[in-house]
């Protein structure tokens, strides 16, 4: 099974990344899905999404959990029955799960030129230092998106906007970490964020 990477962030937090190389049938045959999950995966029109969904369940097994241990609240945020915090992501041929004793969020994105087209929809303050990015512009944009997506998953609050409520402090790609802020309804929250790049993808995660 292609567990691609396991990262021990700290004593409370672990990230695991899966490279999705198996067929749908190979992934499906080894799992015991609850009825809701089975209906959900069968309704997916894309096999790529199906394989991403199933690979996340394999990552759960790597952590010692099963599909029965996972449930979602009314905002679509995943939870574990034992009370630990979890965040989930999948993109094309990679999926990732972060589990911690504290609140977390994770995102994996493929590095693509088209992200520059939508940059004005999720970037504001960050343009001040992106102007100097030059050849790393797409990679830095992808990091910013990944961090903001991770924050959005952590909060799972309707009405939050990437451009207006999330801010990513200047960073160098070699640093592999930065600080990010949430400014929402007259309250400010500070989070540590980390990121890594592999095979044309970027993974970012935030820790409460």
N, C-alpha and C positions, 0 to 999 in steps of 0.2 A: 504494500500500500504506500502510495507516495506522500507521506508526511514530509513536506518540503522544508519546513523550518519550525523550530520551537525556541521561543525566546522567554527566558525567565527575567521579567522586567524588575521585579523585586520579590520579597518573600510572600507578598499577597497577590501578585498578578502574573499571569502567564499568557503569552500569545502563541497560537499554533496556526501555521499556514499549510494548506494542502494544494498540491499541484494536480489538477484534474486531468488525468490521463486515461482513466478507465471508461468503458462504455456505460451507458445508462443501465443495461442489464447487469453488468458486473457490480456496479455500485448498489443497485437495488437489491440484489439477491442476498446480500450479507446483512441487511437491516431488518429490524422489527419495528415498523412504523405504526403509530396509533392511527385510528380511522380518519381523524381530521387531517393529519399530515398526508396520508395516502390519497385522500380526495384532492388535497391541494396540489400535490405533485402531478396527479393524473390530469388536472385541468390546465396545467402549463402547456402552452402551445410550442414553446421552444425547448428542444432537447438540451441546449446549452444551459438554460435556466433549471431544467430538471436535474441535470448533473451537478450544477452548483448547489441546489437545495440538498441533494443526497450527500454530496461531499461534506457539507456542514454537519450532517448527522454522523459521518465517520469521524470528523474532528471531535464531536461530542464524546464519542467512544474513546478517543485518545485521552480525554480528560477523565474518563471513568463514568460518564453519564450516558443515558439513552434518550431516545426521542420522547419517551414518557416523562422525563424529568424537565422538559422544556415546555413553557407555555407563553402566550402573548397577552398583553393587556389591551384595553380598548383603544389605545393609541398605536398599537402595533409593536410596542417595545417588548423584546424577549426577556423572560425571567426564568430562573431555575428554582425548583421546588425547595431546595435547601437554603435559599436566601442569598446565595452568592450572586454577584452582578455579572452579566454576560452581554456581549455585543457581537454581532454577526455581520459578515460581508462576503460577497462573491462577485467576481468580475471576470468574464471570459473563462480563462483556464486556471484561475486561482480562487481559493476561498480562504477565509480567515475567521478565527474565533478568539476573543479575549475574555478571560474569566478572572474575577478579582473579588476581594472582600470589600472593595470600594467601587464607586461608580466609574464606569469606563465607556468608551466608544471606540469603534474601529472602522476603517474603510480601506478598500483596495481599489485602485483605479488604473486602467491602462493609460500609458502616456501617449496622448494623441494630439495632433496639431489642432484639431477642431475645438479643443478647449479654449483656444484664444478667441474664438468667435463669441463665446458666451461669457468671457471674462468680466465684462461690465455688469453682468447680472449677479456676480457673487464677490467681486473685488471692489473695494473703495480705498481705504487707507493704504492697503498693501501696494497700490500702484506707485506710491512714493519710492519704494525700494525696488519694485519690479522693473522700473525704468532702467536700472543699471544691470539687469540680469543678462541681457544680450543672448548668448548661445544657450543659456540655461533657462530661458524664459518659460518654455513649455514644462520643463521639469519642476520649476518653482511654482508655477500655476497649479500643477497637479498636486503638489504638497499642500498648498493652501486649500484647494478644494477638499482634499482628503481630511485635513484637520477640521475644517468647518462641517463637513459631513459627519465626522465623528462626534463633534459637539452636538450636532442636531440629534443624532441617535442617542446620545447620553441624556439630553433633556427631554426628548420626545414630547415637545410642547407645541401645540398648534399655534400658528401666528409668528413663530420665529423665522427670521429672514437672514440668509447667509451674509448679505451685503450690509444690512443695517445693525445686526445684533452680535455678529462674531468678528473678532479681530485677531490677526496673527502677527506677532512681533517679528521684526526682521531676523533672517536666519541665513546661514550658509549651508549649502547642501552637504558639505563635509561634517557639519555639526551633528546631524542626525537627530536634533532636538531643538525645540524652541518653546516659547510661552504663548499662550493664547488667552483671550478674554471673551467673556460673554457680558454684554451690556443690555439688560432686558428689564423693562418695567421698573426703572429707577434703582436697579440692583446690579452690582458688578461681581463677576465670578472669575477667578484666575485658575488656569489649568496648565499643567505640564503636558507637552505633546512630544511625541517621538515619531520618526519616520524612517523608512528604509526603501531602497530601490533594488529591483531584481528583474531581469529578463524583460525590460521595457514596462514594468509595472511599478507603482508606488503604493506602499502600505503606510498609513498613518494611524496613530491611536492616541487618545487623550485619557488622562487619569485624573479623577476627581481629588 
